[in-house]
Amino acid sequence: MTEGFDWILVILVIALVVFAVAQQHILRLRPWWRWYRRHVGLTTLLLAIAILFLGFISATDHSAVMTAVHTFKLNLQDVPKNSCGTLGLGCAVILWTVLLIELNFVLLSDAIQAGQLRWVRNHVIICGLGDVGMQLVRQLHHKKKIVVIEKDPHNTYLDDARELGALVLVRDATDDETMTMAHPDRAVELFGMTGSDNTNAAVVALATSIACKLDPAPKTDPNADPNTPRPRHRVLRCFAHMDNPELVEATSKLSYSSQNSRVEVEFFVPQELAATEMLIGPLADRLPRDLGNRTLHFVLFGFGQQGQSLALQIGELVHLENRKRSRVTIVHDDPKQRESFLSRYPAFAPDLSQRQPAGPKGWDLPALADQWDGPYDAPIHRRSPTSRPGVSFVCNAAFVEAGSELVCDDTIAGVEYLLDREDCLPILVVCTDDESHNANLTQRLRDTIEMLEKGPVASPWGDDKIPIFVSVTQHIALHHAIIESNKQASDGPYRCELIPWAKTDQVLCYNAIAASRQRELAIDINGSYSQKYGDEARSLWSELTYWERHTNLAAAGHAPFKGRVLGHRYDLSHSADAGATEKTKSGTWTELRRTRKQLEQVAEVEHNRWIAERLLTGWRYAPLPPLPPGLVEGSKEEDAAKSARKKATTQRKERHTIVHWKDLPKMEEDKDFDQQTAIEKFFHVQIVRIDPQE
């Protein structure tokens, strides 16, 4: 080795050290780095061929091969002093740089990454680097440090994640050592985004265990003043992707969060998120301002997982100013789906088996079943004529069995029947689990409707187009094609508008999962309730059980429909860009002048929503058991007896308040009014109560 080679080698080593220290910033220079990583082998080969070729051309005193060897070794004294020799030295320097960079990746990158992991704090852990996991990396990399755990070494997104600055562990996320390396005890968020529900649940359980073990929450003094602020501590927020709602219910019973406020665990089902987003977004925006005497009549074509999730969200969220139940006709091709659904949610629909409809069966639903105090019951519940009436079902719904095509002569006749009704507003939703099938069904449905002859009744949507919502999750081209098809003119009396929904990149973005305005509002609703009713122990969101969080989220998700009653828009929409959602708690206040009757309508609508939520989660009406005789009013013994009674009825999932609004005790009415106050504060709305004569 010559002296020239020594000092050039020293320079290259210094460059190597600089690269090792600053590699995360270098990786952000995406265009040239991506090209280099994809063509590193070809680059090395071309440089070697160039050095050999230039060595042959520039050879003088030595053989051509030895000249090329001296050029590669950077022996300056033995390299010919001509243009080809100089060019060969330049290629050799570049080749050495490439080789040393690759040596860094082979020998040092793991050690450097391990050192970075040792000091990482306030980071986000993403377990599973599929399409959704990579979308989270893209949305968060510019704001937070990211640690990715991916089991598959051949995953095509690994290099993309590294280019965005993520620390990548190519290991099994369910392994104790791997999760410890990711330091969930110092992280702020963890996402279980693998393709397996069981794996996601296991990842959350493991991260919870490690976080609570390495950094437990401070213990609270049971004798401390309840009004004293609690010491703040880091909370790890875990979000687990689940495709099976039944597994969510089973896993949530483990109650990770209720055991330790150090960790906050939330499970999300994409189909439920998509259904909620559709109802409070596109649907709420398209509803007429004044429904009059009409009732919403949903028609669901397809009853797979997406259709079932939508049916549940309709029952839980769609409660409007007319204070009626929603009507739902479910067109399906598999009786087993219906039987399985009704066995899990027996309070979803009434018992209409003894009724003889005047119109098509399943489409002509009884108007009396729209009323919350109507005469119909769920099949599982029979009221005694002498008992105080309780509410027993959620939706005025019926099932229609059709062939695999779903859109057939009978279903078209049913849709035509709804279009001729004056008492309903039909909303058509195509929601099978096959996107291509959805597109074909939608096209056939629209073509058939637009060819129908005008009936004696004006179109229920007036001059607006009849909306047909189409479930499209993955196919971007299909999504755009559906939107473009709306530009086609119709010569018939009816016009339709196709509205795609359930798009994955919108439903499973960071804001929808972890930072939605619905979630912020739910936290405020819970805090307001806890403070007023003396349950400070439940004021922290991280200490609530899964079921308690769900009930607050459902109340918050219903806010746009409460706003309709007041004639004001409560917007819960979010941007797909992480951090783009503005805090709603800043800005100017809006003053609304409303009557006592209008405010009571909002409270009644909320009470109906609460009943629906309870019935769908297995609760039922039961009279309030009497207290033991001989208790002194206001005594500790009476308080203890009331507490024991409430605990017993909760275990049996019974509530005496699952009744019509007019039968509700005054104290329970106040809770519905109080929730509206919390929503007003969140949206900076000030209600000024006015006398009706004004």
C-alpha positions as CSV (number, residue, x, y, z in Angstrom):
1,M,0.0,0.0,0.0
2,T,1.3,3.4,-0.9
3,E,1.2,6.6,1.1
4,G,-1.4,7.9,-1.3
5,F,-3.7,5.0,-0.6
6,D,-3.3,5.5,3.1
7,W,-4.5,9.1,3.2
8,I,-7.3,8.4,0.7
9,L,-8.4,5.5,2.9
10,V,-8.4,7.7,6.0
11,I,-10.7,10.2,4.2
12,L,-13.0,7.4,3.2
13,V,-13.1,6.1,6.8
14,I,-14.0,9.6,8.0
15,A,-16.8,9.7,5.4
16,L,-17.9,6.3,6.6
17,V,-18.2,7.5,10.2
18,V,-20.1,10.6,9.1
19,F,-22.5,8.5,7.2
20,A,-23.0,6.1,10.1
21,V,-23.8,9.0,12.4
22,A,-26.0,10.9,10.0
23,Q,-27.5,8.0,8.1
24,Q,-31.1,8.7,9.2
25,H,-30.8,12.2,7.7
26,I,-29.1,10.9,4.6
27,L,-31.9,8.4,4.1
28,R,-34.4,11.3,3.8
29,L,-32.7,12.3,0.5
30,R,-35.1,10.0,-1.2
31,P,-34.6,10.3,-5.0
32,W,-30.9,9.5,-5.3
33,W,-30.8,7.2,-2.3
34,R,-33.7,5.1,-3.6
35,W,-32.0,4.8,-7.0
36,Y,-28.7,3.8,-5.3
37,R,-30.2,1.1,-3.1
38,R,-32.1,-0.4,-6.0
39,H,-29.1,-0.4,-8.3
40,V,-26.2,-0.9,-5.9
41,G,-25.2,-4.3,-7.5
42,L,-25.3,-2.8,-11.0
43,T,-23.3,0.2,-9.9
44,T,-20.6,-1.9,-8.4
45,L,-20.3,-4.0,-11.5
46,L,-20.1,-1.0,-13.8
47,L,-17.4,0.6,-11.7
48,A,-15.3,-2.5,-11.7
49,I,-15.6,-2.9,-15.5
50,A,-14.7,0.8,-15.9
51,I,-11.6,0.4,-13.8
52,L,-10.5,-2.7,-15.7
53,F,-11.2,-1.0,-19.1
54,L,-9.4,2.2,-18.1
55,G,-6.5,0.1,-16.8
56,F,-6.1,-1.6,-20.2
57,I,-6.2,1.7,-22.0
58,S,-3.8,3.6,-19.7
59,A,-1.2,0.7,-19.3
60,T,2.4,1.8,-20.0
61,D,5.2,0.2,-17.9
62,H,3.0,-2.6,-16.4
63,S,0.6,-5.1,-17.8
64,A,-2.9,-4.0,-18.3
65,V,-4.2,-6.2,-15.4
66,M,-1.6,-4.9,-13.0
67,T,-2.5,-1.3,-14.0
68,A,-6.1,-2.0,-13.2
69,V,-5.1,-3.6,-9.8
70,H,-2.9,-0.6,-8.9
71,T,-5.8,1.7,-9.8
72,F,-8.2,-0.2,-7.6
73,K,-5.7,-0.2,-4.7
74,L,-5.2,3.6,-5.3
75,N,-1.5,3.2,-5.7
76,L,-0.9,6.7,-7.0
77,Q,2.8,6.1,-7.9
78,D,2.0,3.1,-10.1
79,V,-1.0,4.6,-11.9
80,P,-0.1,6.2,-15.3
81,K,-0.2,10.0,-15.2
82,N,-2.7,10.4,-18.0
83,S,-6.4,11.2,-18.4
84,C,-7.5,7.6,-18.4
85,G,-5.4,6.8,-15.3
86,T,-7.0,9.8,-13.5
87,L,-10.5,8.8,-14.6
88,G,-9.7,5.2,-13.4
89,L,-8.7,6.6,-10.0
90,G,-11.9,8.5,-9.7
91,C,-13.9,5.3,-10.4
92,A,-11.9,3.5,-7.8
93,V,-12.6,6.1,-5.2
94,I,-16.3,5.9,-6.0
95,L,-16.2,2.1,-5.9
96,W,-14.4,2.1,-2.5
97,T,-17.1,4.5,-1.2
98,V,-19.9,2.2,-2.4
99,L,-18.2,-0.9,-0.8
100,L,-17.7,0.9,2.5
101,I,-21.3,2.1,2.6
102,E,-22.4,-1.5,2.0
103,L,-20.0,-2.6,4.7
104,N,-21.7,-0.1,7.0
105,F,-25.1,-1.7,6.3
106,V,-23.8,-5.2,6.7
107,L,-21.7,-4.7,9.9
108,L,-22.7,-1.5,11.6
109,S,-26.4,-0.6,10.8
110,D,-27.8,-3.1,13.3
111,A,-25.5,-1.8,16.0
112,I,-26.2,1.8,15.2
113,Q,-30.0,1.1,15.2
114,A,-29.7,-0.7,18.5
115,G,-28.0,2.4,19.9
116,Q,-30.7,4.6,18.6
117,L,-33.4,2.4,20.1
118,R,-31.7,2.5,23.4
119,W,-32.2,6.3,23.6
120,V,-35.5,6.6,21.7
121,R,-38.3,8.3,23.6
122,N,-41.9,9.6,22.9
123,H,-42.0,7.5,19.8
124,V,-44.7,5.5,17.9
125,I,-44.5,1.7,17.5
126,I,-46.1,0.3,14.4
127,C,-46.4,-3.5,14.4
128,G,-47.0,-4.8,10.8
129,L,-45.9,-3.0,7.7
130,G,-48.8,-3.6,5.3
131,D,-50.7,-1.0,3.3
132,V,-52.2,0.6,6.4
133,G,-49.1,0.4,8.4
134,M,-47.0,2.1,5.7
135,Q,-49.7,4.8,5.4
136,L,-49.3,5.5,9.1
137,V,-45.5,5.8,8.6
138,R,-46.0,8.3,5.8
139,Q,-48.4,10.3,7.8
140,L,-46.4,10.4,11.0
141,H,-42.7,10.4,10.0
142,H,-42.4,14.2,9.8
143,K,-43.8,14.7,13.3
144,K,-42.8,11.7,15.4
145,K,-40.0,9.2,15.7
146,I,-41.2,5.8,14.4
147,V,-40.2,2.2,15.3
148,V,-41.5,-0.4,12.9
149,I,-41.7,-4.1,13.7
150,E,-42.2,-6.3,10.6
151,K,-41.7,-10.1,10.6
152,D,-41.3,-10.6,6.8
153,P,-37.7,-9.8,5.6
154,H,-39.0,-9.6,2.0
155,N,-41.7,-7.0,2.7
156,T,-41.5,-4.4,-0.1
157,Y,-42.2,-1.5,2.2
158,L,-39.1,-2.0,4.4
159,D,-36.8,0.2,2.4
160,D,-39.5,2.9,2.0
161,A,-39.9,3.0,5.8
162,R,-36.2,3.3,6.3
163,E,-36.0,6.1,3.8
164,L,-38.6,8.0,5.8
165,G,-36.4,7.7,8.9
166,A,-38.1,4.8,10.7
167,L,-36.2,2.4,12.8
168,V,-37.0,-1.0,11.4
169,L,-36.9,-4.3,13.4
170,V,-37.3,-7.3,11.1
171,R,-38.5,-9.6,13.9
172,D,-41.6,-11.1,15.4
173,A,-43.6,-8.5,17.3
174,T,-45.1,-11.1,19.6
175,D,-41.6,-12.0,20.9
176,D,-40.8,-10.6,24.3
177,E,-37.2,-9.6,23.4
178,T,-38.4,-7.8,20.3
179,M,-41.0,-5.8,22.1
180,T,-38.6,-4.9,24.9
181,M,-36.1,-3.6,22.2
182,A,-38.9,-1.3,20.9
183,H,-39.3,0.2,24.4
184,P,-43.1,0.5,24.8
185,D,-42.5,1.9,28.3
186,R,-41.1,5.1,26.6
187,A,-43.5,5.1,23.6
188,V,-46.6,7.3,23.3
189,E,-48.6,5.2,20.8
190,L,-48.5,1.6,19.6
191,F,-50.5,0.3,16.5
192,G,-51.2,-3.4,16.0
193,M,-51.6,-3.5,12.2
194,T,-50.7,-7.1,11.3
195,G,-53.0,-9.2,9.2
196,S,-54.1,-11.3,12.1
197,D,-56.6,-10.3,14.8
198,N,-55.0,-12.8,17.3
199,T,-51.5,-11.3,16.6
200,N,-52.7,-7.8,17.1
201,A,-54.4,-8.7,20.4
202,A,-51.2,-10.5,21.5
203,V,-49.0,-7.5,20.6
204,V,-51.2,-5.2,22.6
205,A,-51.2,-7.5,25.6
206,L,-47.4,-7.9,25.4
207,A,-46.7,-4.2,25.1
208,T,-49.1,-3.5,28.0
209,S,-47.3,-6.0,30.2
210,I,-43.8,-4.6,29.4
211,A,-44.9,-1.0,29.7
212,C,-46.5,-1.6,33.1
213,K,-43.5,-3.6,34.3
214,L,-40.7,-1.2,33.3
215,D,-42.6,2.1,33.9
216,P,-45.6,1.5,36.2
217,A,-48.0,4.3,37.0
218,P,-47.6,5.9,40.4
219,K,-49.8,4.5,43.1
220,T,-52.5,6.8,44.4
221,D,-53.2,7.3,48.1
222,P,-56.7,6.0,49.0
223,N,-56.8,8.5,51.8
224,A,-55.9,11.4,49.7
225,D,-58.4,14.3,49.1
226,P,-60.4,13.4,45.9
227,N,-60.3,17.0,44.8
228,T,-56.4,17.0,44.8
229,P,-55.1,16.7,41.2
230,R,-53.5,13.3,40.5
231,P,-49.9,13.1,39.5
232,R,-49.5,13.0,35.8
233,H,-47.7,10.1,34.2
234,R,-47.0,8.8,30.7
235,V,-49.8,6.9,29.0
236,L,-49.2,4.4,26.3
237,R,-52.1,4.5,23.8
238,C,-52.5,1.1,22.1
239,F,-54.7,0.7,19.0
240,A,-55.4,-2.8,17.6
241,H,-56.8,-3.5,14.2
242,M,-59.6,-6.1,14.4
243,D,-61.6,-7.6,11.5
244,N,-63.8,-9.7,13.8
245,P,-66.3,-7.8,16.0
246,E,-66.9,-10.9,18.1
247,L,-63.2,-11.1,19.0
248,V,-63.3,-7.4,19.9
249,E,-66.0,-8.1,22.4
250,A,-64.2,-11.1,23.9
251,T,-60.8,-9.3,24.0
252,S,-62.2,-6.1,25.5
253,K,-63.4,-8.1,28.6
254,L,-59.7,-8.6,29.5
255,S,-59.9,-4.9,30.5
256,Y,-56.2,-4.1,30.1
257,S,-56.8,-0.4,31.0
258,S,-58.9,-0.9,34.0
259,Q,-56.1,-2.8,35.7
260,N,-53.5,-0.1,35.2
261,S,-54.0,3.5,34.0
262,R,-50.5,3.4,32.6
263,V,-51.9,2.0,29.3
264,E,-55.0,2.9,27.2
265,V,-56.1,0.1,24.9
266,E,-58.6,0.6,22.0
267,F,-59.7,-1.9,19.4
268,F,-61.1,-0.7,16.1
269,V,-63.0,-2.5,13.4
270,P,-62.5,-0.9,9.9
271,Q,-66.1,-1.7,8.9
272,E,-67.4,0.1,12.0
273,L,-65.2,3.1,11.3
274,A,-66.3,3.2,7.7
275,A,-70.0,3.0,8.6
276,T,-69.7,5.8,11.2
277,E,-67.8,8.0,8.8
278,M,-70.5,7.5,6.1
279,L,-73.4,8.2,8.4
280,I,-72.0,11.3,10.1
281,G,-70.4,12.6,6.9
282,P,-71.9,12.0,3.4
283,L,-75.3,11.0,4.6
284,A,-75.8,13.8,7.2
285,D,-74.7,16.3,4.6
286,R,-77.3,15.1,2.1
287,L,-80.3,14.9,4.3
288,P,-83.0,17.5,3.6
289,R,-83.1,20.3,6.2
290,D,-86.7,19.6,7.0
291,L,-87.7,15.9,7.1
292,G,-91.3,16.8,7.8
293,N,-93.2,13.6,8.6
294,R,-90.9,11.4,6.7
295,T,-88.9,8.5,8.2
296,L,-85.5,7.4,6.9
297,H,-85.8,4.0,5.2
298,F,-82.5,2.4,4.6
299,V,-82.2,-0.5,2.0
300,L,-79.0,-2.5,2.5
301,F,-78.0,-4.8,-0.4
302,G,-75.7,-7.3,1.1
303,F,-75.4,-8.4,4.7
304,G,-71.8,-9.6,5.1
305,Q,-69.5,-8.0,7.7
306,Q,-69.8,-4.5,6.1
307,G,-73.6,-4.7,5.9
308,Q,-73.9,-5.9,9.5
309,S,-71.6,-3.2,10.8
310,L,-73.6,-0.6,8.9
311,A,-76.9,-1.9,10.3
312,L,-75.7,-1.6,13.9
313,Q,-74.4,1.9,13.3
314,I,-77.7,3.0,11.8
315,G,-79.5,1.7,14.9
316,E,-77.0,3.4,17.2
317,L,-76.5,6.8,15.5
318,V,-79.3,7.7,13.2
319,H,-81.8,9.4,15.6
320,L,-83.2,12.5,14.2
321,E,-85.5,15.5,15.0
322,N,-88.6,13.5,14.1
323,R,-87.9,11.3,17.1
324,K,-88.7,8.1,15.2
325,R,-86.8,4.9,14.7
326,S,-85.1,4.3,11.3
327,R,-86.6,1.8,9.0
328,V,-84.2,-0.8,7.5
329,T,-84.9,-3.3,4.8
330,I,-82.0,-5.8,4.5
331,V,-81.7,-7.6,1.2
332,H,-79.5,-10.7,1.7
333,D,-78.8,-14.0,0.0
334,D,-77.8,-16.2,3.0
335,P,-80.3,-17.0,5.8
336,K,-77.4,-18.0,8.0
337,Q,-76.2,-14.5,8.1
338,R,-79.5,-13.2,9.3
339,E,-79.9,-15.9,11.9
340,S,-76.4,-15.4,13.2
341,F,-76.9,-11.6,13.4
342,L,-80.2,-11.8,15.2
343,S,-78.9,-14.4,17.7
344,R,-76.2,-11.8,18.7
345,Y,-78.4,-8.8,18.5
346,P,-82.0,-10.0,19.3
347,A,-83.1,-6.4,20.1
348,F,-82.3,-5.1,16.7
349,A,-85.7,-5.6,15.0
350,P,-89.3,-6.1,16.2
351,D,-91.4,-9.2,15.9
352,L,-93.5,-8.7,12.7
353,S,-94.3,-12.3,12.1
354,Q,-98.0,-11.9,12.9
355,R,-98.5,-8.8,10.7
356,Q,-100.0,-9.0,7.2
357,P,-98.5,-6.0,5.3
358,A,-100.5,-4.3,2.6
359,G,-97.5,-3.8,0.4
360,P,-94.5,-6.0,-0.4
361,K,-93.3,-8.0,2.6
362,G,-90.2,-6.6,4.1
363,W,-90.7,-3.2,2.3
364,D,-94.0,-2.2,3.8
365,L,-93.0,-1.6,7.4
366,P,-95.6,-0.6,10.0
367,A,-95.7,3.1,10.9
368,L,-96.5,2.3,14.6
369,A,-93.1,0.5,14.9
370,D,-91.4,3.9,14.1
371,Q,-92.6,5.2,17.5
372,W,-90.5,4.5,20.6
373,D,-93.7,4.0,22.6
374,G,-95.4,1.9,20.0
375,P,-97.1,-1.5,20.5
376,Y,-94.4,-3.7,18.9
377,D,-91.8,-5.8,20.8
378,A,-88.6,-7.6,20.1
379,P,-89.1,-11.4,19.7
380,I,-87.2,-12.1,23.0
381,H,-89.2,-9.7,25.1
382,R,-92.9,-9.8,26.1
383,R,-94.3,-7.0,28.3
384,S,-96.9,-7.6,30.9
385,P,-100.0,-5.5,30.2
386,T,-99.8,-4.3,33.8
387,S,-96.1,-3.5,33.9
388,R,-94.6,-0.2,33.1
389,P,-93.7,-0.3,29.4
390,G,-90.0,-0.6,28.5
391,V,-88.5,-0.2,25.1
392,S,-87.3,-3.5,23.6
393,F,-86.0,-3.0,20.0
394,V,-83.9,-0.5,18.0
395,C,-84.9,-0.4,14.4
396,N,-88.1,-0.9,12.4
397,A,-86.4,-3.5,10.3
398,A,-87.2,-6.5,8.2
399,F,-85.2,-9.0,6.1
400,V,-85.8,-9.9,2.4
401,E,-84.1,-13.0,1.0
402,A,-83.1,-12.7,-2.6
403,G,-80.8,-14.5,-5.0
404,S,-77.1,-14.0,-5.3
405,E,-77.6,-11.1,-7.7
406,L,-79.6,-9.2,-5.0
407,V,-81.0,-6.7,-7.5
408,C,-83.8,-8.7,-9.1
409,D,-87.4,-8.0,-10.1
410,D,-88.7,-8.4,-6.5
411,T,-86.2,-6.0,-5.0
412,I,-86.8,-3.4,-7.8
413,A,-90.5,-3.6,-7.1
414,G,-89.7,-3.0,-3.5
415,V,-87.6,0.1,-4.3
416,E,-90.3,1.4,-6.6
417,Y,-92.8,0.9,-3.8
418,L,-90.7,3.1,-1.5
419,L,-90.3,5.8,-4.1
420,D,-94.1,6.1,-4.3
421,R,-94.5,6.4,-0.5
422,E,-95.0,9.8,1.1
423,D,-94.0,8.8,4.6
424,C,-90.4,7.7,4.0
425,L,-87.1,8.8,2.5
426,P,-85.4,5.9,0.9
427,I,-81.6,5.6,1.2
428,L,-80.0,2.8,-0.9
429,V,-76.7,1.2,0.2
430,V,-74.8,-1.5,-1.7
431,C,-72.5,-3.1,0.8
432,T,-71.5,-6.7,-0.1
433,D,-68.0,-7.7,0.8
434,D,-67.0,-7.9,-2.9
435,E,-66.1,-4.5,-4.4
436,S,-66.5,-5.6,-8.1
437,H,-69.9,-7.1,-7.3
438,N,-70.9,-3.9,-5.6
439,A,-70.0,-1.9,-8.7
440,N,-72.1,-4.2,-10.9
441,L,-75.1,-4.2,-8.5
442,T,-75.0,-0.4,-8.3
443,Q,-74.9,0.1,-12.1
444,R,-77.8,-2.3,-12.5
445,L,-79.7,-0.6,-9.7
446,R,-79.2,2.9,-11.0
447,D,-80.1,2.0,-14.6
448,T,-83.3,0.3,-13.5
449,I,-84.4,3.1,-11.2
450,E,-83.8,5.8,-13.8
451,M,-86.0,3.8,-16.3
452,L,-88.9,3.7,-13.9
453,E,-92.0,5.6,-14.7
454,K,-92.9,8.5,-12.4
455,G,-95.5,7.5,-9.8
456,P,-98.3,9.7,-8.4
457,V,-96.1,11.0,-5.6
458,A,-93.3,13.4,-6.1
459,S,-89.8,12.1,-5.7
460,P,-89.0,11.8,-2.0
461,W,-85.7,13.6,-2.5
462,G,-87.4,16.5,-4.4
463,D,-85.1,18.0,-7.0
464,D,-82.1,16.2,-5.5
465,K,-80.8,13.0,-6.8
466,I,-81.6,9.7,-5.1
467,P,-78.4,8.7,-3.2
468,I,-76.9,5.2,-3.7
469,F,-74.0,4.6,-1.4
470,V,-71.5,2.1,-2.7
471,S,-68.9,0.3,-0.5
472,V,-65.4,0.5,-2.2
473,T,-62.4,-0.1,0.0
474,Q,-59.3,-0.8,-2.0
475,H,-59.9,-0.2,-5.8
476,I,-58.9,3.4,-6.4
477,A,-59.7,3.2,-10.1
478,L,-63.2,1.8,-9.3
479,H,-63.7,4.7,-6.8
480,H,-62.9,7.3,-9.4
481,A,-65.0,5.5,-12.0
482,I,-68.1,5.6,-9.8
483,I,-67.6,9.4,-9.2
484,E,-67.1,10.0,-12.9
485,S,-70.3,8.0,-13.8
486,N,-72.4,10.7,-12.0
487,K,-71.7,13.0,-14.9
488,Q,-73.9,10.9,-17.1
489,A,-77.2,12.6,-17.8
490,S,-80.5,10.7,-17.2
491,D,-83.6,11.1,-19.4
492,G,-85.9,9.4,-16.8
493,P,-88.0,11.0,-14.1
494,Y,-85.6,9.8,-11.4
495,R,-82.0,10.7,-11.1
496,C,-79.4,8.9,-9.0
497,E,-76.1,9.9,-7.4
498,L,-73.5,7.2,-6.7
499,I,-71.5,7.9,-3.6
500,P,-68.5,5.6,-2.9
501,W,-67.6,5.1,0.8
502,A,-65.4,2.9,3.0
503,K,-62.2,3.8,1.2
504,T,-59.3,2.4,3.3
505,D,-56.9,5.3,3.1
506,Q,-59.6,7.6,4.4
507,V,-61.1,5.2,7.0
508,L,-57.8,3.9,8.4
509,C,-55.8,7.2,8.5
510,Y,-54.1,8.3,11.7
511,N,-56.8,11.0,12.5
512,A,-59.6,8.5,12.2
513,I,-57.9,5.9,14.4
514,A,-56.2,7.9,17.1
515,A,-57.0,11.6,16.8
516,S,-60.5,12.0,15.6
517,R,-62.7,14.9,16.7
518,Q,-65.3,12.3,17.7
519,R,-62.7,11.0,20.2
520,E,-61.9,14.4,21.5
521,L,-65.6,15.2,22.1
522,A,-66.1,11.8,23.8
523,I,-63.3,12.6,26.3
524,D,-65.0,16.0,27.0
525,I,-68.4,14.3,27.5
526,N,-66.9,11.8,29.9
527,G,-65.0,14.4,31.9
528,S,-68.1,16.6,32.2
529,Y,-70.3,13.8,33.4
530,S,-67.7,12.6,35.9
531,Q,-67.2,16.0,37.4
532,K,-70.9,16.8,37.8
533,Y,-72.0,13.4,39.2
534,G,-69.1,13.0,41.6
535,D,-67.3,10.2,39.9
536,E,-63.9,11.8,39.7
537,A,-62.2,8.3,39.7
538,R,-63.6,7.8,36.2
539,S,-62.7,11.2,34.8
540,L,-59.5,10.0,33.1
541,W,-60.0,8.4,29.7
542,S,-57.2,6.0,30.2
543,E,-58.9,4.5,33.2
544,L,-62.2,3.7,31.5
545,T,-63.1,0.2,30.3
546,Y,-63.7,-0.6,26.7
547,W,-67.4,-0.5,27.1
548,E,-67.3,2.9,28.9
549,R,-65.3,4.4,26.1
550,H,-67.6,2.9,23.5
551,T,-70.7,4.6,25.1
552,N,-69.0,8.0,25.2
553,L,-67.8,7.6,21.6
554,A,-71.3,6.7,20.5
555,A,-72.7,9.8,22.2
556,A,-70.0,12.0,20.5
557,G,-70.6,10.4,17.1
558,H,-74.3,11.4,17.3
559,A,-73.4,15.1,17.6
560,P,-74.1,16.0,13.9
561,F,-77.7,14.6,14.3
562,K,-78.2,16.5,17.5
563,G,-77.1,19.7,15.7
564,R,-79.8,19.1,13.1
565,V,-82.5,19.5,15.8
566,L,-81.0,22.9,16.8
567,G,-80.6,23.9,13.2
568,H,-76.8,24.0,13.6
569,R,-74.0,22.0,12.0
570,Y,-71.7,20.1,14.4
571,D,-68.8,19.0,12.1
572,L,-66.9,15.8,13.2
573,S,-65.1,15.3,9.8
574,H,-61.4,15.0,9.8
575,S,-58.5,15.3,7.3
576,A,-56.6,12.2,6.2
577,D,-53.3,14.1,7.0
578,A,-52.0,13.5,10.5
579,G,-52.2,16.6,12.5
580,A,-54.3,18.5,10.0
581,T,-57.4,18.4,12.3
582,E,-57.7,21.7,14.0
583,K,-58.6,21.9,17.7
584,T,-62.3,22.7,17.9
585,K,-61.8,24.3,21.3
586,S,-60.3,27.5,19.9
587,G,-62.1,30.1,17.9
588,T,-65.1,32.4,18.2
589,W,-68.3,31.4,19.9
590,T,-71.6,31.1,18.0
591,E,-74.8,32.2,19.7
592,L,-78.0,30.3,19.1
593,R,-81.4,31.5,20.3
594,R,-83.5,28.4,21.0
595,T,-86.7,27.6,22.9
596,R,-87.0,25.2,25.8
597,K,-89.0,22.8,23.5
598,Q,-86.2,22.6,21.0
599,L,-83.7,21.9,23.8
600,E,-86.0,19.2,25.1
601,Q,-86.2,17.6,21.7
602,V,-82.4,17.3,21.6
603,A,-82.4,15.6,25.0
604,E,-85.2,13.2,23.9
605,V,-83.2,12.3,20.7
606,E,-80.1,11.6,22.9
607,H,-82.2,9.4,25.2
608,N,-83.5,7.4,22.2
609,R,-79.9,7.0,21.0
610,W,-78.8,5.8,24.5
611,I,-81.6,3.3,24.6
612,A,-80.5,1.9,21.2
613,E,-76.9,1.6,22.3
614,R,-77.9,-0.2,25.5
615,L,-80.2,-2.7,23.7
616,L,-77.6,-3.5,21.1
617,T,-75.1,-4.3,23.8
618,G,-77.4,-6.8,25.6
619,W,-79.1,-4.6,28.2
620,R,-82.9,-4.7,28.8
621,Y,-85.6,-2.9,30.7
622,A,-86.5,-4.1,34.2
623,P,-88.3,-2.2,37.0
624,L,-86.0,-0.7,39.7
625,P,-85.9,-3.1,42.7
626,P,-87.1,-1.6,46.0
627,L,-84.6,-0.8,48.8
628,P,-84.7,-2.8,52.1
629,P,-87.3,-1.3,54.5
630,G,-86.3,0.8,57.5
631,L,-83.5,2.8,55.9
632,V,-83.2,6.4,56.9
633,E,-83.3,8.8,53.9
634,G,-79.8,10.3,53.3
635,S,-78.0,7.9,55.6
636,K,-74.9,6.0,54.8
637,E,-76.8,2.8,55.0
638,E,-79.2,4.0,52.3
639,D,-76.3,5.1,50.1
640,A,-74.7,1.7,50.5
641,A,-78.0,0.0,49.6
642,K,-78.4,2.1,46.5
643,S,-74.8,1.4,45.4
644,A,-75.3,-2.4,45.9
645,R,-78.6,-2.2,43.9
646,K,-76.9,-0.4,41.1
647,K,-74.1,-2.9,41.0
648,A,-76.5,-5.8,40.9
649,T,-78.6,-4.4,38.1
650,T,-75.5,-3.6,36.2
651,Q,-74.2,-7.1,36.4
652,R,-77.6,-8.3,35.1
653,K,-77.5,-5.6,32.4
654,E,-80.8,-4.2,33.5
655,R,-81.9,-0.5,33.6
656,H,-85.3,0.9,34.7
657,T,-84.5,3.9,32.4
658,I,-84.9,2.0,29.2
659,V,-88.3,3.6,28.7
660,H,-89.9,6.2,26.5
661,W,-88.9,9.8,27.2
662,K,-92.3,10.6,28.8
663,D,-91.7,7.9,31.4
664,L,-88.2,8.9,32.3
665,P,-87.4,10.2,35.8
666,K,-86.5,13.9,36.1
667,M,-82.9,13.2,37.2
668,E,-82.3,11.0,34.2
669,E,-83.6,13.8,31.9
670,D,-81.0,16.2,33.4
671,K,-78.2,13.9,32.2
672,D,-79.3,14.2,28.6
673,F,-79.5,18.0,29.0
674,D,-76.0,18.0,30.6
675,Q,-74.5,16.1,27.6
676,Q,-75.8,18.7,25.2
677,T,-74.0,21.4,27.3
678,A,-70.7,19.5,27.0
679,I,-71.2,19.4,23.2
680,E,-72.0,23.1,23.1
681,K,-68.7,23.9,24.9
682,F,-66.7,21.7,22.6
683,F,-68.0,23.4,19.4
684,H,-68.0,26.8,21.1
685,V,-71.8,27.2,20.8
686,Q,-73.7,29.3,23.3
687,I,-77.4,28.6,23.7
688,V,-79.6,31.6,24.7
689,R,-83.0,30.3,25.8
690,I,-85.9,32.4,24.6
691,D,-89.6,32.4,25.3
692,P,-91.7,31.0,22.5
693,Q,-93.6,34.3,22.3
694,E,-90.5,36.1,21.3
